[in-house]
Amino acid sequence: MSNQQGWTQNDSFDNWDDVSSEAPKPLDPGIYNATIVKAEAAQTGKGKPAVKLEVSATGVFQGDELPTPRKLYDTKPITFEAQGLVKNLCQAAGVEPPKGNGYEVVSAFADELVGLSVIVKVKLESYVKDGEKRTVARIDRYFTGDQAERAKNPEAVAAPAGEAAAPTGGRRRRGASA
């Protein structure tokens, strides 16, 4: 007798002709609704404490759902140097930052993140592996709803009626009036 526990579906796969064996193209850059599906205490490549995340992008922010959720991976070091990155994640997820970076604290923090909805900004990064150029989608930052709205529609954060909106980013040119 075989162990069939967990086998609840019996899908039929009649037509494999239209199925691609190529890796899917990376998710386009943009802002997406997502869910943290897995989080665990880990270490960075340099041995620093971190939280390793698997995030499922489910739809375009204020737009259509994706036909198939897309997995994204992220690692946030839990160090003094990376506090801003961790705070960004915490604000988007609506949780308190961890009070330390011991294994038990980071593990409890990771457990708290699982299942939470977040909004992510995705960017593309290219690298060369085995002489081949590859492009992957990466999480650039996490947003609260208000932050995502401002990032998506910077002109919506306009000055009061009748005034020109303030420029975003960069320094003011010499001689420009305030």
C-alpha positions in Angstrom: 0.0 0.0 0.0 1.4 3.4 -0.9 1.1 6.6 1.1 -1.5 8.8 -0.7 -2.0 11.3 2.1 -2.1 14.8 0.7 -3.0 13.7 -2.8 -6.3 15.5 -3.1 -6.2 16.5 -6.7 -6.5 14.4 -9.8 -5.8 16.9 -12.6 -5.6 15.6 -16.1 -2.7 16.8 -18.3 -3.7 15.9 -21.8 -1.9 18.6 -23.8 1.7 19.2 -23.2 2.3 20.7 -26.7 1.6 24.3 -25.6 3.7 24.1 -22.4 7.1 25.8 -22.6 10.2 24.2 -21.0 11.9 27.6 -20.8 12.2 29.5 -17.6 9.6 32.2 -17.3 10.7 35.7 -18.1 11.3 37.9 -15.0 8.5 39.9 -13.5 8.4 43.4 -15.1 9.7 46.2 -12.9 6.8 47.9 -11.0 4.8 47.9 -7.8 3.0 44.8 -6.8 0.7 43.5 -4.1 2.3 40.5 -2.4 2.2 38.1 0.5 5.1 36.9 2.6 4.7 33.1 2.2 7.9 32.0 4.0 10.3 33.7 6.4 13.1 32.2 8.4 16.1 33.2 10.5 19.2 32.8 8.4 22.7 34.2 7.8 24.0 36.4 5.1 26.9 35.2 3.0 29.2 37.0 5.4 27.7 35.2 8.4 25.5 38.1 9.7 22.1 37.4 11.2 19.3 37.9 8.7 15.7 37.1 7.8 15.3 35.2 4.5 12.0 35.8 2.8 9.9 34.2 0.1 7.4 36.6 -1.2 4.6 35.8 -3.7 3.6 38.7 -6.0 -0.1 38.3 -6.7 -1.1 41.4 -8.6 -0.1 44.9 -9.9 -0.6 47.6 -7.3 -4.1 49.1 -8.0 -4.2 46.9 -11.1 -4.9 43.4 -12.4 -4.1 40.2 -10.6 -1.3 38.2 -12.1 -2.4 35.1 -14.0 0.0 33.1 -11.8 1.6 34.4 -8.5 5.3 35.0 -9.0 7.9 34.1 -6.3 10.5 36.7 -5.3 13.2 36.2 -2.7 14.8 38.6 -0.4 17.3 38.6 2.5 17.3 41.4 5.1 20.4 41.5 7.4 19.4 42.2 11.0 22.4 44.4 11.8 22.9 48.0 12.9 24.0 48.9 9.3 20.8 47.5 7.8 18.3 48.9 10.3 16.7 51.2 7.7 16.1 48.2 5.4 14.5 46.2 8.2 12.4 49.2 9.3 11.1 49.6 5.7 10.0 45.9 5.7 8.4 46.3 9.1 6.4 49.4 8.2 5.1 47.8 5.1 4.1 44.6 6.9 2.7 46.5 9.9 4.9 44.8 12.5 7.4 46.0 15.1 11.1 45.6 14.3 13.0 42.9 16.2 14.5 44.1 19.5 17.8 42.3 18.8 19.5 39.9 16.4 19.9 36.7 18.4 18.6 33.6 16.7 15.5 33.2 18.9 14.5 36.9 18.3 15.0 36.8 14.6 13.2 33.4 14.3 10.2 34.8 16.2 10.3 37.9 14.0 10.4 35.7 10.9 7.4 33.7 12.1 5.4 36.9 12.7 6.0 37.9 9.0 4.5 34.8 7.4 1.1 35.4 5.8 1.3 39.2 5.9 0.4 41.3 2.9 2.9 43.8 1.7 3.4 46.0 -1.4 6.8 45.6 -3.1 8.7 47.6 -5.7 10.4 45.2 -8.1 13.5 46.0 -10.2 15.5 43.9 -12.6 19.1 43.0 -12.0 21.4 41.4 -14.5 24.5 39.3 -13.7 26.7 36.8 -15.5 26.9 33.2 -14.5 28.9 30.6 -16.4 29.5 33.1 -19.2 25.8 33.7 -19.7 24.0 37.0 -18.9 20.9 36.4 -16.7 18.3 38.8 -15.5 16.2 38.3 -12.4 13.5 40.3 -10.6 14.4 41.5 -7.2 12.6 43.3 -4.4 13.9 46.9 -4.4 11.9 48.1 -1.4 8.7 47.5 0.5 5.9 50.1 0.7 2.9 51.0 2.8 -0.2 51.8 0.8 0.4 55.5 1.1 4.1 55.1 0.0 3.1 53.0 -3.0 0.5 55.5 -4.0 3.1 58.3 -3.9 5.6 56.2 -5.8 3.1 55.2 -8.5 1.6 58.7 -8.9 4.2 61.3 -7.8 2.2 64.1 -9.4 -0.7 63.1 -7.1 1.3 64.5 -4.2 0.8 67.9 -5.7 1.0 71.2 -4.1 -2.3 73.0 -3.3 -4.4 74.1 -6.2 -2.9 76.7 -8.3 0.7 76.0 -7.3 3.2 73.9 -9.2 4.2 70.6 -7.6 7.6 70.5 -6.0 10.3 68.6 -7.9 11.1 65.2 -6.6 14.6 64.2 -5.8 17.8 65.9 -6.7 19.1 69.3 -5.5 17.7 72.6 -6.3 19.5 74.5 -9.1 21.4 77.6 -8.2 19.3 80.6 -8.5 16.1 78.7 -8.4 13.5 80.2 -6.1 12.0 78.2 -3.3 
